[in-house]
Amino acid sequence: MEAILNIFRKKPTENFMMHGKEQKETEKISIELKKHIDTIFGRSLAIREVDSGSDNSTEIELVNLTTPHYDIERFGISFVASPRHADAMIVTGAVTHNMEFALRKAYDAMPAPKLVIAVGNDACNGGIFREGYAVNNGVEEILPVDMKIPGNPPTPKEILLGLLALMKKIRHEREKGK
């Protein structure tokens, strides 16, 4: 009897699906982001993600961006395996002392201009690990950070809004500099 009820019962994941207004809003943000990326880079935005000691909740949200639900690749954003191919670096985690050298090495391997985005509370300011014996208090103590996207973890939509804000900031600085 329980098996039959499971077929007709509302599925737990139905509450997490985007519908109507929210889906259109996310699509609108992504389209605007693509326009800015095309203007700034003249091509796609390649991102290298570095986990510098996180609890993986932020990584799950970043991976959600690549699923068919959000499909950010169609808007010109891709995650790359090498920092040498990256336009930007997303750092998650409070930067443990063990990861500090690897993070600097990845940053040094990136071509200029080097964009660094701290995603999640831990990366922004150390989060719950702040002042801990084994961590730095966020990425900013190690590398220059261009954008902070707080949250524990931030939602995919908040990540997209943070990327959009960074692209607007870069575009504004370029237009101001001309």
DACORCOR-V460415 format. One line per field, one symbol per residue. phi: phi as a letter, one per 30 degrees, with the letter a starting at -180 (. if undefined). psi: psi as a letter, one per 40 degrees, with the letter a starting at -180 (. if undefined). A space follows every 10 residues. Layout:
phi = ???
psi = ???
//
This chain:
phi = .ddddddcdd dedddcddbh eddddddddd dddddddddd ciadcccccb dcjccidddd dddedcdedc hdddcicbcc dcddccdbbc ccjdidedce dddddddddd dddccbbccj edddbjhdce iddcbdcjde dcbdcdaccd kbdddedddd dddddddddd dddddddd
psi = dddddddeih idedeeihib dddddddddd dddddddddd deaihhhhhh hffieedddd dddddeiddd gedeefhihi dhdeeidihh hiiegidded ddddddddei iiihhhhhhi ddddeebeeh eideiigidd edihhdhhgi igiiiddddd dddddddddd dddddde.
//
